[in-house]
Structures are given as C-alpha cells and as structure tokens.
Amino acid sequence: MQTFEQIMGDIKNRKFKPVYFLMGEEPYFIDAITDYIEKNLLKEDEKAFNQTVVYGADVDLGQILNAAKRFPMMAEYNLVIVKEAQNVKGLDGASEGNADPFALYVENPLKSTVLVINYKGKKLDSRRKLAKLIDKEQVLFESKTLYDNQVGRWITDYLKGRGVSIEPNAAEIMAAHLGNKLSTIVMELDKLKLAVGENGTITTADVERNVGISKDFNVFELQNALGSRDVYRSALIAKHMGAMPKHSIIPDIAALYGFFTKIMILHSMSGSSPAEQAAALKVNPYFMKDYQTAARSYSLRQCAQIISILREYDAYSKGIDAPPVDDADLLNEMIFRILTC
C-alpha cells in the first residue's frame, strides 16, 4: 500500500492511475489527495464535460461505473470523484462470490478515466479479493489517525514542506492543545504561516498571539513543571488552565498519562544512550532532558501510583463516581495528589 507522500509525488508528476480508493478514519489525507486531483488533473476549460463529482447518498454503483466508462471530450482524461462513497452499496467487495461489477471494472478500467473513491470512516477488508486487486493494480490508501506522539513531528514536517520552521516547544504545545484532528491543526498552521511569512520561524509567542494557546500556561508546560516537582509553578499553571473558558480536564489527563508512561519506560532503559531512549519513547531528542529530569524526580513505583491517580480522575471527568466539583477543581486536586505521591 502506497504512502500519502508517494501518492502525492506521483500525481504531482502527472503519473495517474485509473482508480484511487482512499479509505480510513482520518479525512485530512483523503481530502488532500482528492482536492489536488480535482484542481490539477484537468484544465478549467476541460472540466465542464470531463469532470463528475457525486456523493454516495445520491448515486448507485451502476451510475458510478457508467460515468467511469465515458470517454473524455477534447481532453486527456475523464475524472469521476465519489465523495462519501461509504454510502454506496457494492463498493466493499462483499459480493465477490458473485460477479462483482466494481471488481470487474478495477480489473479492466478505462485508461482515460481517473476514478477517485472517498471511503471515509471505514476501510476494505484486506483479506478480500477486491482490496488485494486494487492494491496490486491501482491505488489503495488507508488514511490512519495519527497517534498523539506523532502529531508534533507531523506539524514540523507539514510546515517544513511549506518553507516555514517551528520551534520544538511551539510544535508540542500545539499538539498537546489541538489533539490529532489534522483538519483543525492545518487551519491553525496556515494561519501561523501567513503571520510569520515565507521562510519564517513560528515561536511559542506566535502560537499564543495567533492561536490563543498560552505559551506559559498549557499542558506541555504543566508536565514539565510536574517533571521537575516544581510545586509553585505546577499549581500556578493548573490554576490558569482551569480558569480558561471551556477548559476540559480530559485532554490534560491524556497528555499526562502519556508523559508518565514514558517515564516508566525510561526507568527500564538504564544504560541506554539518549538517542536510544528518544527512539523508544518516540519523542524528539530535544526533549529528552525533560524526561530524564522527571525520571530522577519520580521512582518507578511513584509513576505507577500516578498512573492510577490519572485513571481515577479520568473516571471522574466522565461522570463516574464524580465528586460535586468542576473540572478546574478536579485539575487542581489531581495535581496536588501527583506532587505529593
């Protein structure tokens, strides 16, 4: 199965395949491939007769295949894009015991047609004939949701590809605050890119000014204050975070859970080099000093106790045996218990 970068590289070099089956949980990559093909495959004056965009709820498989079998008019390609294709019956390969019309088309597609299938939120069964056939002869792409620890690196790479750099702290602050929904992240990154200009460098101050994430009072700074057992700064950050409008403790718990889990892993790697430790923790080597400080501050037993505390407050945040307090009070109480562990 090709990667996003490989697919984009080919289509930018105008190396097109007759069928693109784009599937998976993360819509950003699916939309990015589709949008590029839609904007660049045909010239503007060719689109009226040679470009068809339909939605799965409005068409059936027969209509899609009929559109795909049309020859282009005064153009090199006929483009057919099916959005929300997960709503089209017969595209999942489940009927392969019979004559599957979609599989038959994939086996012998019209070379002058580019058929793009957007199959969001679901994926084909890789064991079935259809998935194997598309993967072998055409383009089968699974758009996977990034893990939380991959988002900071993705932010850095996305901006680098657009001629902009970002400070490691700024990338991690954004990752911790925005989560892993890439469409939201890209919207904020594009805003920052405009603010700093071409070849600029995004700083934590830029993030605070343009995105509204405090460079001093965020979960990234909180975990570092906790890691060094700085009681005053931990309490101050927690207080400011809790006072922010619409603040939720849930992403804070998730970030701290990941942080203390990494410290536990670090305890098991005595004698390893910082590079080996960074690879095992899947973090930027730039931040290893923070994890090493935290490992000196908390024993393996204390880390296990903190993980238990975080699970307890995760349950509280979801209304399970929750005390009658708001998220701000829960956060302050949780931080106190971690520091006194």
N, C-alpha and C positions, 0 to 999 in steps of 0.2 A: 504494500500500500504506500503510495507516494505521500510525502510530507507537504504541508502548506507551501513551504519555500520552493520545493521542486515544482509544484503545480504552477505557482505564480511565475517562476522563472521561465517555464515553457510557454505559457500563454503570452508573456511579455515579449518573447521571441517569436510569437505567432506560430507556435507549434501546437496546433489544436487537435483534440481527439473528438470523435463523433459523439461520445456520451460521457458526461460528467455526473456521477452520482455522489452528491455531497450530503452526508448524514451526520447525526450526532447531537450532543447536548449543548455545545457552545455555538450559538448562532453567529458570532462575530466572524469566524473564519469562513463559514458558508456564505455569508453575505459579502465578504470581501472578494472572494473568488467570483461570485455571481456578478457583482457590481462591475468588476473590472471587465469581464467578458461582455456584459451588456453595453458598457460605454465604449469599448475599443474594438470589438470584433468587426462591426460594420461601420461604414461611413454614415454620416447623418442622412444623406440623401438616399441611402440604401435601406434604411430601417423601416420605412412605411410599408414596403412589400415583402420584406425578408426577416422581420423580427416579430415574434409572437410571445407575449408574456401572459400566462394564465395562472389561476390559483386552483389548488387541488379540490376545493369545495365546489368549484364551478364546472369542472370537466371530468370526463371519464377517461379510461386508458385508451379506448379507441380513438377519441378525439386527439389525444396527445400524439399517438402514433401516426395518425393521418397528417397532422401538422409536421411531424418529423420527416415524413416521406415526400413532402413537397420539394420540388427543385427551386433553387434561387432564381430570382428575376433580375437580370443585369447586375449581378453581384457574385462574389466567390462563394459566399455561404448563406445558408438559411439558418437562423438562430431561433431556437424554441426554449423558453425558460418556464419551468413549472415550479412555482412557489407554493409552500405549504403542501408539498407532494405527499406527505404522510397521510393525507386525507383521501388519496386516490386508491381505490381498490385494485389489486392486481400488480402493485409495484414491489411487493415484498418477497416475491419468489415462492410463496407458499403453495402455489398451484403447479409446482414443477412436475408433479406426477402426470399432469395433462399437458396439452400443448400450450405452453406459457407464451402468450403473444409478445410480452416485453422481452423475455429471454431470447425469443426468435429474432426480434429486432436487434438486440445487442450483439447477437452472433453475426448479423449481416447488416450493419447500419448503413444509411446513405452517407457517403463520404463528404458530401457537400453540406450536410446538416450538422450543427452543433446543438445537441440536446442537453440541457442543464436541469438536473433534478435536485431540488432543495427539499431534503427529507429531515426536517428538524425534530429534535426531541426523541428520536428513535434511530435504530440502525438495523441493517440487514443481518440476518443470521449468517455468520461467516461459514457455516457448515453447508449451507445450501448451494446448489449449482449456480444460481443467479449471481450471488456475491462473488464466487470464485471466477465466474465468467467475466464480470465487469472488471474485477481486479486484474485479470490476466490481459484482457484486450483493450480495456478502456481506462477510465479514471474512477477509482473508488476511494473516497476520502472520508475518514472519520474525524469529526471535529470534537475534540475532547475538552472538557472543562479543566482549566489549569488547577493544579494543587496550590494551596496558599503560599507554599515556599517557592513556587516558580514565578509568582507574579512580579516581584521586584526585578528579577532578571529580564522578564518579558518587557517590562516598562523601559528598562535601559536599552534593550535591543530595538524596540519599536522606535524610540527617539533617535537612536544612532542611525537607523536606516533612513531617517528624515533630516539628517545633518544637525541634530541637536544632542547635547550631552546632558546628563543629570547627575547631581551629587548622590552618592550611595545612600546617605541618610534620607534625602528627599524622596528617592525611589521607594525606600522601605516604609516611610511614613505614608505615602500614597497607597502602597499595597495593603498596609495594615488598616487604613481607614476606609478604602473603597471596596475591599474584598476582591473577588475574582471574576466579577461580571465585566467582561472586556469592553462591551459597547459603552458602558459608563466610564471606564478608565480612559478609553480613547477620546471620548468627548472632552474630558478634563485635560488630557495630554495635548490635544490640538489647541486648546485654549492657552495652555502654557507655552506651546511652541510659537504661537503668534506673539505672546508677550515678550519673549526673550529674543526673537528674531533668528534668522539663519545663522548657523554656527555658534549659537549662544549656549550657555550652560544654565540649567534650571537649578536653583538653590532652594533650601528649605524656606527662605524668606519669600521666594516666588510662589511656592506652594501655599504658604499662609495667605499671601496677598491675593492670589487669583483663584484658589480652590476653596479657601475658607477652612483649611486644616491648620490648627495651631502648630507652629514648629516647636513649641516648648511643652504643650500640654496635649499629648496624644499617647496612644497605647505603646508605640515604639519607645518613646522616652520613658514611659512608666515601667516597661520591662527592664530597661537599663538601670533605672533608679532602684528597682527591686533587686536586680542582679548584684548591685554593689551594697545592698542593705542600707541605702540612704533613706532613713525613716522620714526626715522632714520633707525631702523632695518627693518621695513616693506619695505621702499624704497630700502634699500641695497639688501634684498632678492629678491625683484621683479626685480631689475636691473640684478642680477646674473642669475636668472632664464630666463629672456628674452634673455640673451646673449648665452644661451646654444644652441648647434646645434640642429636643427629640433624641437625647442620648440614650443608647441601649447598651446594657452590660454584656449582651450575648457575644458580639464580636471581640470584646475585650477578653472575655473568658477563653474564647477560641485561640486568640493570639498568645495569651499567657500559657495556655495548655501546651501549645507548640514550643514555646520558649523553654519551659521547664522539662518537657520531654527531651529536648535536645541536650539539656544539661545532664540529664540522666545518661544519655548515650555517651556524652563526653567523659563521664566518670568511668566508663568501661573501656576507654581508649588511652589509658596512661601509657606513656612511652611512644605514642604516635606523633608524627610531625603535624604542625599546624595545617599544612596543605591536606594531609590525610584526614584530619579532623573536619576541616571545612567540607571536604568531599562527602564524608559520611553524614554530616549534619545537613548537607545541601544548602549551605549558606555562602555568601560572598566572603572570601578570606579577610576582607577589610573589617568584618565584624567579629572575627574570632576572639579578639581581645576582650570583647564584652561577655562572650560565653565563658571564656577562661576565668574572668573575674567572678562570674556567677557561680562557677563550679567550685571556686575557693570559698565562696560565701555560704553555699548550701551543700550539705553532705548528700549522699545518695538516699539515705533514709529520709532526710528532710524534703528532698524533691518528691519522693513517693507520697509523703504526707500532704504536700502542696497539691499534687495531682488529685488526691482525694478531696481536698478542700474545693478545688475548682469544679470537680464533678458535683459536689454538694450545691454550690452556687449556680451551676448550670441548671440543676433541677429547680432551684428557687426561681430563676429567671423565667422558667417556663410554667410557673404556677404550681409546681409540685411541692406540697408541704411548705409553701412560701410564707415567711413572716409578713406581717402587715406593714411593709416599708416599700419605698420606691427604689428604682434602680440606683440612684445616687447613693442612698444609704447602704444598699447591698454592696456596691463597689467599695465604699469606704470600709465597711466591716470586713469584706473579703481581703482587702489589702492589709488591714491590721492583723488578721489571722495568719496571712502569709509571712509577714515580717516577724511575728512572734513564734513562728513554728520552730 
